Amino acid sequence: MACDYNYILLIHGMQTVKNISSLKYFLDRWETVDPEYNYTVPYHDSIDPKFSSLPTFVAEFHNCKVHTCPLLLTRENKLITNHVWTLTHKSRHKPHKSHNLWSKWDNTVDLQIPPVTEFFHEKDTYVWLPVDEDSKGNPWHIWIDVISKFRLLEKRWSTNFARYCFVLANHSPYFEKVCKELFPDVKIVVMPKGDTWHFKHLIVPSMSNVRDGVIVPPLAPWLRHFKGANNLKGIKPHRKIVVLRPGAKTRRMLNSDELLLKLKGWDTVTLENLSIKDQMKTFAEASHVLAAHGAGMVNLLWCQPGTKVIEIQDRNMIHKKVYPLLSHNLNLDHKLYLADVVPIQRENNSKPTGIKRFSDMINFKINIPEIMEHLE
């Protein structure tokens, strides 16, 4: 029966592949770059303050294929996503909604990958930079999950990351914008949607953020050093800034006008109106930052140690530890302000494009007297 089943798979262009989920698979084959780090961040009484980041590595694969899903298939028919780029729940378990590469996600997967369209024969040249459709425009994911891989190359081989050519699984205008302003020498090739490419040799750095926000502690200071590319070293923090999200679909402050009337001496900032370098400069100058939880808060990377941060958050999302932990690794003074929320009405029970979770479908109503006490 097994032969009959495999024959059926073959004639339909499918193959049964082993789904690699174990970190041990990678650490047994390649050197560790970062060890496991254990650290304590007591950012809220209801959350266990102990966190552990996973070890990092740089893998190398020969005669492998990659697809824009994004996934990597080794010559031994091992499916590589975990620890390199974690696929979304929708991509894993509802493949018919996005890619149709498999019907069931399990320890083994019946994979139907399209034929190879491009072959690359060079050695020590290409680096895999997977990013999915839902994350390609998200600044947090670009800095923490994509650009972080530059650091692993530098640490692993004591070499300049700009010597490599980076293979981006999906076009990311935000990543392009960052590279154009800060890393103009970096070479990037973007895969056309749905393509499969074959590499004789491909370098594959791990994620530094497998546990959603529990980053390896050295990452944040390493990213912060890019302030030097923007001549921001030595700036004295002197501005109090409120980050507004007028163009955002969710998590806006509904009574921001009323709040701004009370905030004497605070500057309003709209990130989408600023270049990457101007965003960096704005946060480098900030002595105080008030912002609703959102991907733009990754700009805390540019703040000076000791900057006071107030993150407006939903009471039901206290477990979202990404920015309290980022602030900890940057020596910022981070506090949560738990605001009342107003649900956003859903149309046809669907989410707007770019919104990952229904739990994100909220706006904030600020208690002005209460938040003023936090700001004193």
QUITA-V232574 format. One record per backbone hydrogen bond with DSSP energy under -1.0 kcal/mol. NH is the residue of the N-H (numbers start at 1). CO is the residue of the C=O. Records with the same first field share a line. If there is no record, write none. Layout:
BEGIN
NH->CO + CO
END
This chain:
BEGIN
5->1
6->2
7->3
8->4
9->5
10->6
11->7
12->8
13->10
14->9
15->111
17->109
18->77
19->107
20->79
27->23
28->24
29->26
30->26
33->56
39->51
41->49
43->41
47->44
51->39
53->37
56->34
59->204
61->202
63->200
64->199
65->73
66->197
67->71
68->195
71->67
72->80
73->65
74->78
77->74
79->18
80->72
84->81
85->81
92->88
93->89
94->90
97->94
98->95
99->95
100->95
109->17
111->15 + 109
112->101
117->196
120->198
127->165
128->203
129->167
136->132
138->135
142->138
143->139
144->140
145->141
147->142
149->146
150->147
152->148
153->149
154->150
155->151
156->152
157->153
158->154
163->160
164->161
165->125
166->187
167->127
168->189
169->129
176->172
177->173
178->174
179->175
180->176
181->177
182->178
183->179
186->183
189->166
191->168
195->192
197->66
198->118
199->64
200->120
202->61
203->126
204->59
206->57
207->83
215->213
216->208
219->216
222->218
223->219
224->220
225->221
226->223
227->224
228->225
229->226
230->227
231->228
232->227
235->232
238->285
239->285
241->288
242->267
243->290
244->269
248->245
251->362
254->364
256->253
259->255
260->256
261->257
263->259
264->262
266->263
267->240
269->242
273->270
274->271
279->275
280->276
281->277
282->278
283->279
284->280
285->281
287->239
288->239
289->308
290->241
291->310
293->312
297->294
298->295
299->296
300->297
301->298
302->299
303->300
306->331
307->304
308->287
309->333
310->289
311->335
312->291
313->337
317->314
320->317
321->319
325->321
326->322
327->323
328->324
329->325
331->328
332->327
333->307
335->309
337->311
339->313
340->365
342->363
344->361
350->347
355->352
360->357
361->358
362->360
363->342
364->252
365->340
368->366
371->367
372->368
373->369
374->370
375->371
END
